[in-house]
Amino acid sequence: MLAIVVMRHSGDGFRISWIGFWVNLLLGTLKTLAGWLLGSKALIADGMHSLLDLLSDIAVLLGLSIAQRPEDENHHFGHHKFASLAKFFIGGMLVVFSLTLVVSSVLDFRAGGRVAPSAGSAALVAILSIIVKEAMFWWTRGVAKRLRSDLLLANAWHHRTDSISSVGVAVALVGVWVGGEDWAFLDGAVTLVLGCYLIVEALRIFLRACSDLLDTAPGREVIEDLREHILPTPGARAYHDFRVRRVGDVYEIDLHLQVDPGITVEQGHQIAREVKARLREQHPEVSKVLVHVEPANGEHIMMRGISDAGPPFERGED
């Protein structure tokens, strides 16, 4: 079942990423050529930004492709961390692009803007870019939320970066078109505010990728949501050393499961298999569950474990 879910999710992720790739290629070419023909340097810069977004799409496609490969002799734990590495790359690119946007807007604001010979036509191209890229942002964001993919969510924010840079260009060009050269300061002012907002979002993506690569545990609510399926399993008496880490867009879990000391080894492993099945059935985003089976004695339960039998125990190491 997990394999079917992963295959379907990978197909959806590839589809939206390829669409984003072609949209960035067409929009980037259109804005660059239009900026050159209409004499708008701001539109040329915006077009180059869209063309640079192709790197983000390539990183996502490579991340999704490599992450779904099975274990091999050089990667005993699989390739899921390639998705985290791609997210790290995208987050770093977003930080650099956002900082560049802010710096360039400050420099333009101090130097003063120049009137584009065809500001109205150039503004229409920028507005078209905003509509298309906002649509791509919400579409990619929806797929990312449904698949619970941080990698796709990072790429969605890359679409938002492009649309926000186009907002700054469009506002400046409309201002120049309506008010003349006196309103050219809008280019730097609008882009500066939106660029600062983008830096905050880019840092969140970048730092989350760093957390994944460093095997940082997920949020407490995620851990509690996962662990609540253990003790309801018939035969599971207690557990301890429950650990979770995020690897790419999936979770890996390991725990020590305590069962009745009087049952056979085969029966104990059957209970462990049921715990794994329950976790993966309730949470398709769980890739692996490693269960170490041990006898449930009073000392272990009281000092180390969480039990469903008798009065509640104080939880120690967990």
C-alpha positions, 0 to 999 in steps of 0.5 A: 500500500505504501508503495502505491501511495508513494508512486501516486504522490511522486507522479503528482509531484513530477507533474506539477514540477514539469508544468512549473518548469515550462511556465518559468521557461516561457514567462522568463523568455517573454519578459526578457524579450518584452523588456528588451523591446520596450526598453524596461530594465526592470522587466528584463531583470524580472525575466532573468529571475524567472529563467533562474527559477528553472534551477529550482524546478530542476532541483525539485525534479532531481530530488523527487527522482533520486529520493524514490530510489530503493536502498543500494550498496552505497545508500543502506538507508535509501535516498530520501535525504536527496529531497532534503538536500534539494530543499536546502538548495532551493531555500538557499537560492531563495535567500540569495534571490531575496537579498539581491532583490532588497539590495537592488531595490535600495540601490535603485531607490537611492539612485532614482528610477528612469522612465521606460519608453513603453511603461504601460505595455511593460506593466501589462506583461508584468501583470500577466506574470503576476497572474500566472505565477500566483496561479502556479503558487496556489496550485503547487502549494495545494499539491504540496499540502495534499502530499505533505511535501516540504520540497514541493512547498519550497518550490511553491514559494519560489513561484511566489518569489517571482510573482512578488518581484513582478508586483514590484515591477508592475507597480513601478511601471504603472506609477511611471506610466500614470505619474511620470518620472516623479513616481519612479521611486515606487520601484525601490519602495515596493520591492524593498518591503516585499523583498524583506517579507520574502527573506523571512519565508526563505529563511524558514524553508532553509532552516527547516531543510537544515533541520531535516539534514541534521535529523532534528525530531519533528514537532511534538504534535507530530510525534504524539499523533504517531505514537498514539497508534502503538498501545491500541495494538493487541498484545502491545504492553508498553514501549520506550525509546520512541524516536522519529526523524524526517527524511526528505518528505517521509518519516522514519520511526524506531522504538522498543516494544514490550510484550508479554514475557510468556509468549513465543518469539514468533508471537512477539514479532507478529505483534511488532508487525501489527504495530508497523502496519497500524502506523503505516496504514494511519500515516502513509507519510511513514516510510520505515518503522524499526521495532525492537521487541523485548519482554515487558517486566515491571522494572522496564515499564516503570522506569523506561516505558509507557504502558496501558496496564494499571495506574499511569507511570511516570515517564522517564527517557522516551 
